[in-house]
Amino acid sequence: MQEFKSYRIGIVGAGALGGALAIALNKKGFCITKIFSRSKVSIIKLCSRLDNASLSKSVQEVSDNADIIFITTTDNAIKSSVESASWEKGKIVIHCSGVSGLDVLSKAKNDGAFVGSMHPLQPFSDMDLGSKSLDNITFGIDGDEFTLNIISKLVNNLDAISIKIDPKYRALYHLSGVMAGNLLLGMASSIADIWQKIGLSREDGAKALIPMMIQSCKNIIESGIPQSMAGPYVRGDYDTVKMHLDTLRKSYPDILPMYVELAKISLKYGDEKVGEIVSQSKKMFELLDEYN
């Protein structure tokens, strides 16, 4: 087998994720050769951050000039991107979708390429910031034995963690990531909006609440679930919760359903923490049902 870092790497899709991977791998000593994307501006931006990469006019050009090709397009463009090229035997084609199976790479596999997937459990909004946020994150991976070995080495070189995802559980795996990342961001944004009602800005709310969110995550790391649970649901503060519900019904009815469902979940884990379903908890479940 050739020296690992001598593998030439190509990128199809120069968005935030593709850019982040390319920049991070380049910094680890890998040679990024060719970049193709629908946006020429994105290609130029990414190439300016890499040592030797150049713009490609097609997926085929990337395939011809790389040993490992990452497909980092949108999910619905992976299959068409792969089908637009021919793949030499021995090429390694890896998509980075969390929900797509390896079937979207069938054209490459039928041509004789090795295929696999390498999905980072991390939100990417910017290639530069993303390239600095890969340490210790988890990548969900899939592929045959040879490809898994290659992908595992790539992940290890990024100082990250890899876990093999059974294809039949990909949707569950992916939705857990969306909930922990994208939907959490939506929830945090709506919570920050509440601060506008008390005479402050969304930015003020975010600045004040983010340290609390970070500490909550640290509590999970240090104490686990459910011991990290805290707040009025664990304490059984019925009157406090009722005040929250009445206030949301009056001022932010759109947020009320989210609060109710999250409160029910918190009650469940609160009961697990104390080891029983306390009478106050039953009373609170009944209260929450009144606001559904």
PAMI-234114 format. One line per field, with one value per residue (C-alpha): residue number from 0; x, y, z. Coordinates in pm, 1 decimal. Example, Ala and Ser with C-alpha at 12.3 -4.5 7.8 and 13.67 -1.06 7.14 Angstrom:
residues 2
num <- [0, 1] .
east <- [1230.0, 1367.0] .
north <- [-450.0, -106.0] .
up <- [780.0, 714.0] .
END
This chain:
residues 292
num <- [0, 1, 2, 3, 4, 5, 6, 7, 8, 9, 10, 11, 12, 13, 14, 15, 16, 17, 18, 19, 20, 21, 22, 23, 24, 25, 26, 27, 28, 29, 30, 31, 32, 33, 34, 35, 36, 37, 38, 39, 40, 41, 42, 43, 44, 45, 46, 47, 48, 49, 50, 51, 52, 53, 54, 55, 56, 57, 58, 59, 60, 61, 62, 63, 64, 65, 66, 67, 68, 69, 70, 71, 72, 73, 74, 75, 76, 77, 78, 79, 80, 81, 82, 83, 84, 85, 86, 87, 88, 89, 90, 91, 92, 93, 94, 95, 96, 97, 98, 99, 100, 101, 102, 103, 104, 105, 106, 107, 108, 109, 110, 111, 112, 113, 114, 115, 116, 117, 118, 119, 120, 121, 122, 123, 124, 125, 126, 127, 128, 129, 130, 131, 132, 133, 134, 135, 136, 137, 138, 139, 140, 141, 142, 143, 144, 145, 146, 147, 148, 149, 150, 151, 152, 153, 154, 155, 156, 157, 158, 159, 160, 161, 162, 163, 164, 165, 166, 167, 168, 169, 170, 171, 172, 173, 174, 175, 176, 177, 178, 179, 180, 181, 182, 183, 184, 185, 186, 187, 188, 189, 190, 191, 192, 193, 194, 195, 196, 197, 198, 199, 200, 201, 202, 203, 204, 205, 206, 207, 208, 209, 210, 211, 212, 213, 214, 215, 216, 217, 218, 219, 220, 221, 222, 223, 224, 225, 226, 227, 228, 229, 230, 231, 232, 233, 234, 235, 236, 237, 238, 239, 240, 241, 242, 243, 244, 245, 246, 247, 248, 249, 250, 251, 252, 253, 254, 255, 256, 257, 258, 259, 260, 261, 262, 263, 264, 265, 266, 267, 268, 269, 270, 271, 272, 273, 274, 275, 276, 277, 278, 279, 280, 281, 282, 283, 284, 285, 286, 287, 288, 289, 290, 291] .
east <- [0.0, 127.8, 241.9, -82.1, -22.7, 86.8, -276.8, -392.5, -726.6, -995.3, -1307.4, -1642.7, -1849.2, -1664.7, -1917.8, -1864.5, -1817.2, -1602.9, -1394.3, -1348.1, -1230.7, -995.3, -836.3, -802.1, -649.7, -415.1, -291.7, -228.1, 3.8, -228.3, -212.0, -542.7, -512.7, -841.7, -1163.8, -1492.9, -1811.0, -2109.2, -1986.0, -1661.5, -1636.8, -1636.6, -1364.2, -1142.2, -1199.6, -1107.8, -806.4, -665.3, -652.2, -472.4, -112.6, -145.5, -512.2, -648.7, -989.0, -1151.0, -1413.7, -1578.4, -1612.8, -1419.5, -1119.5, -1121.1, -1148.4, -858.8, -626.9, -697.0, -678.5, -937.0, -1236.3, -1472.1, -1827.0, -1941.4, -2234.6, -2590.9, -2745.7, -2965.5, -2667.3, -2437.9, -2571.6, -2581.1, -2230.4, -2094.2, -2281.3, -2133.6, -1787.4, -1602.9, -1398.7, -1076.5, -1038.8, -886.2, -1009.1, -1161.1, -1488.2, -1630.9, -1951.7, -2008.4, -2385.6, -2526.7, -2845.7, -2751.2, -2642.3, -2366.1, -2612.4, -2570.4, -2210.9, -2313.3, -2173.5, -1828.0, -1845.3, -1955.2, -1661.8, -1424.1, -1376.0, -1388.3, -1676.4, -1758.9, -1909.4, -1757.8, -2008.3, -1900.7, -2138.0, -2082.3, -2264.2, -2072.4, -2163.6, -1820.2, -1521.6, -1258.7, -1434.1, -1528.8, -1169.3, -1078.8, -1365.7, -1285.4, -1075.9, -1246.6, -1570.8, -1730.6, -1754.1, -2013.8, -1846.1, -1938.0, -1778.1, -1601.9, -1302.9, -1044.5, -1236.8, -1316.8, -946.0, -868.0, -1148.9, -1049.9, -695.5, -825.6, -1040.9, -751.9, -531.0, -793.8, -767.2, -1130.4, -1327.2, -1491.2, -1789.0, -1929.4, -2296.5, -2520.5, -2696.3, -3040.9, -2992.3, -2857.5, -3180.4, -3187.8, -2819.6, -2862.9, -3174.8, -3000.6, -2729.9, -2980.5, -3162.5, -2840.0, -2711.9, -2952.8, -3269.9, -3084.7, -2973.6, -3333.7, -3444.7, -3165.3, -3254.0, -3621.1, -3523.8, -3293.1, -3581.7, -3769.0, -3521.6, -3662.8, -3981.0, -3791.4, -3634.3, -3307.8, -3184.6, -3159.8, -2781.6, -2805.4, -3007.8, -2763.2, -2465.1, -2630.4, -2770.3, -2483.9, -2265.8, -2563.9, -2602.6, -2231.5, -2241.8, -2543.3, -2341.2, -2045.2, -2276.7, -2379.9, -2014.1, -1918.1, -2230.8, -2413.4, -2784.4, -3002.4, -2782.3, -2716.3, -3087.9, -3176.9, -3443.5, -3810.0, -3902.2, -3655.5, -3745.0, -4118.2, -4180.9, -4539.9, -4620.6, -4307.4, -4391.7, -4751.1, -4622.5, -4399.6, -4690.5, -4924.8, -4656.7, -4581.1, -4950.2, -4986.4, -4657.7, -4507.6, -4777.8, -4559.7, -4298.7, -4551.8, -4580.4, -4201.1, -4181.0, -4454.8, -4292.0, -3944.3, -4086.8, -4244.6, -3912.5, -3734.9, -3990.4, -3921.5, -3548.3, -3608.2, -3808.6, -3529.1, -3282.7, -3479.6, -3570.3, -3948.2, -4241.9, -4327.7, -4681.0, -4574.4, -4445.1, -4782.4, -4950.9, -4713.3, -4777.3, -5148.1, -5075.4, -4869.2, -5145.5, -5379.5, -5157.5, -5122.0] .
north <- [0.0, 347.2, 592.3, 721.0, 1093.6, 1047.5, 988.1, 1279.5, 1419.9, 1581.4, 1765.7, 1777.0, 2046.2, 2348.6, 2453.1, 2488.5, 2114.3, 2036.9, 2344.8, 2264.4, 1909.2, 2025.6, 2295.0, 2062.1, 1778.0, 2020.5, 2141.7, 1779.0, 1732.5, 1586.1, 1711.6, 1852.2, 1850.6, 1944.1, 2121.0, 2120.5, 2298.6, 2465.9, 2795.9, 2918.8, 3176.8, 2897.1, 2708.3, 3016.5, 3091.7, 2737.2, 2710.0, 3029.0, 2848.0, 2538.9, 2475.3, 2308.7, 2281.1, 2412.3, 2469.1, 2185.1, 2221.7, 1884.3, 1594.9, 1389.9, 1619.1, 1573.3, 1196.2, 1184.9, 1380.3, 1236.1, 903.3, 986.4, 1190.3, 1345.6, 1415.1, 1700.1, 1827.5, 1851.0, 1509.3, 1522.8, 1603.1, 1318.0, 1054.4, 1281.5, 1409.7, 1055.6, 948.1, 1238.5, 1079.9, 756.4, 612.1, 418.1, 91.8, 152.6, 509.2, 578.2, 772.3, 897.1, 1092.3, 1297.9, 1272.2, 1159.1, 1008.8, 871.4, 510.5, 382.7, 315.9, 677.1, 582.1, 276.7, 418.1, 454.5, 107.9, -51.8, 118.0, -49.6, 220.8, 164.7, 353.9, 469.1, 743.2, 972.4, 1204.0, 1454.8, 1504.0, 1877.0, 2179.0, 2369.0, 2726.7, 2846.1, 2658.5, 2845.4, 2806.3, 2449.7, 2349.9, 2443.1, 2250.2, 1890.3, 1789.3, 1520.6, 1523.0, 1197.9, 1082.0, 821.6, 595.0, 308.9, 106.3, -221.9, -331.8, -158.3, 169.3, 169.1, 132.8, 433.6, 642.4, 550.0, 669.0, 994.7, 1055.8, 968.0, 1217.2, 1482.4, 1396.0, 1287.0, 972.4, 727.8, 498.6, 242.8, 311.9, 23.6, 138.4, 48.3, 296.6, 587.8, 788.2, 758.3, 845.8, 1149.2, 1286.3, 1268.6, 1492.2, 1733.7, 1759.6, 1814.9, 2072.5, 2241.8, 2211.0, 2306.3, 2621.5, 2692.1, 2643.5, 2865.6, 3137.1, 3135.8, 3149.7, 3446.3, 3623.2, 3625.6, 3882.5, 4137.2, 4128.7, 4239.8, 4541.1, 4380.8, 4239.2, 3890.1, 3932.1, 4020.1, 3704.9, 3485.9, 3631.1, 3569.1, 3223.5, 3058.3, 3010.6, 2838.5, 2607.5, 2528.3, 2446.7, 2220.6, 2025.9, 2008.1, 1872.7, 1589.5, 1509.3, 1514.3, 1372.2, 1190.1, 1151.1, 1186.2, 1319.9, 1641.9, 1729.5, 2042.2, 2311.5, 2337.5, 1992.3, 1811.2, 2032.2, 1996.0, 2373.3, 2352.6, 2722.9, 2826.9, 2604.3, 2730.9, 3087.9, 2997.4, 2841.7, 3135.6, 3382.6, 3193.3, 3156.5, 3533.4, 3657.6, 3378.9, 3126.1, 2991.2, 2877.3, 2724.2, 2380.9, 2343.6, 2434.9, 2185.5, 1894.5, 1969.8, 2005.4, 1659.3, 1513.3, 1690.9, 1552.8, 1200.4, 1233.3, 1418.2, 1121.2, 889.7, 1097.9, 1073.4, 711.2, 740.9, 928.1, 1167.0, 1295.0, 1649.4, 1515.1, 1356.3, 1684.8, 1870.7, 1629.7, 1702.4, 2075.5, 2052.3, 1857.8, 2150.7, 2372.3, 2135.1] .
up <- [0.0, -86.2, 181.0, 330.9, 298.1, -62.1, -159.5, -373.8, -259.8, -474.7, -364.4, -544.9, -373.5, -234.7, 26.7, 399.9, 463.3, 159.6, 225.3, 592.7, 517.0, 243.5, 461.0, 759.9, 555.3, 380.9, 719.8, 817.5, 521.2, 257.1, -100.7, -226.5, -604.8, -770.0, -666.8, -856.1, -755.1, -918.5, -776.1, -931.1, -652.2, -392.1, -579.0, -600.2, -231.5, -130.1, -360.8, -207.0, 127.6, -2.5, -104.7, -444.8, -540.7, -867.7, -1021.7, -1215.1, -1484.1, -1419.6, -1178.9, -1433.9, -1403.8, -1026.2, -1064.9, -1310.8, -1081.3, -736.9, -555.8, -289.0, -401.2, -148.2, -269.7, -44.9, -248.2, -121.7, -60.2, -370.7, -594.6, -486.7, -725.8, -1031.7, -955.4, -938.5, -1251.2, -1447.7, -1446.1, -1513.0, -1227.5, -1264.8, -1077.4, -735.9, -691.1, -348.3, -360.8, -31.2, 24.0, 337.5, 371.1, 702.3, 566.3, 221.2, 181.9, -42.4, -324.9, -442.4, -529.1, -735.5, -1061.5, -907.3, -750.7, -1077.5, -1250.3, -1003.9, -742.0, -367.7, -206.5, 143.6, 355.6, 616.4, 783.3, 1049.4, 1341.7, 1336.3, 1189.2, 921.2, 833.8, 718.8, 574.0, 775.5, 1109.8, 1022.6, 951.5, 1309.6, 1469.7, 1374.1, 1675.7, 1885.4, 1686.5, 1570.9, 1209.8, 1114.6, 858.6, 625.6, 347.9, 275.6, 483.8, 264.8, 244.3, 616.2, 687.5, 467.0, 616.6, 971.8, 901.3, 754.3, 1061.3, 1290.2, 1107.1, 1178.3, 1550.7, 1543.2, 1628.7, 1386.4, 1445.8, 1201.1, 1126.4, 1020.8, 699.3, 835.3, 1119.8, 915.4, 938.3, 1318.0, 1338.1, 1114.1, 1279.7, 1617.5, 1475.1, 1323.0, 1655.3, 1849.9, 1601.3, 1363.1, 1570.1, 1887.1, 1707.1, 1607.5, 1966.2, 2097.8, 1846.3, 1944.3, 2312.1, 2247.9, 2073.3, 2404.9, 2533.6, 2289.4, 2496.1, 2806.8, 2638.0, 2529.9, 2200.1, 2056.2, 2073.3, 2444.9, 2498.5, 2309.5, 2494.7, 2830.9, 2756.1, 2566.2, 2878.9, 3041.7, 2742.2, 2745.4, 3116.1, 3063.1, 2805.0, 3042.8, 3312.9, 3080.0, 3009.4, 3376.8, 3541.5, 3262.7, 3199.9, 3406.0, 3688.6, 3496.5, 3496.0, 3694.8, 3708.6, 3807.3, 3671.1, 3894.0, 4190.7, 4134.6, 4115.7, 3992.4, 4034.0, 3845.6, 3550.4, 3543.6, 3534.7, 3240.0, 3053.4, 3113.0, 3005.5, 2685.7, 2601.0, 2628.3, 2481.8, 2268.3, 2172.7, 1889.2, 2142.1, 2383.5, 2211.6, 2208.7, 2577.7, 2667.2, 2483.6, 2617.0, 2967.2, 2942.9, 2834.3, 3120.9, 3365.8, 3244.4, 3303.2, 3627.5, 3751.8, 3639.9, 3840.7, 4164.9, 4095.1, 4099.5, 3951.3, 4231.9, 4284.6, 4194.9, 3864.0, 3784.9, 3868.5, 3637.6, 3348.4, 3388.0, 3387.6, 3070.3, 2895.7, 2961.1, 2744.6, 2448.0] .
END
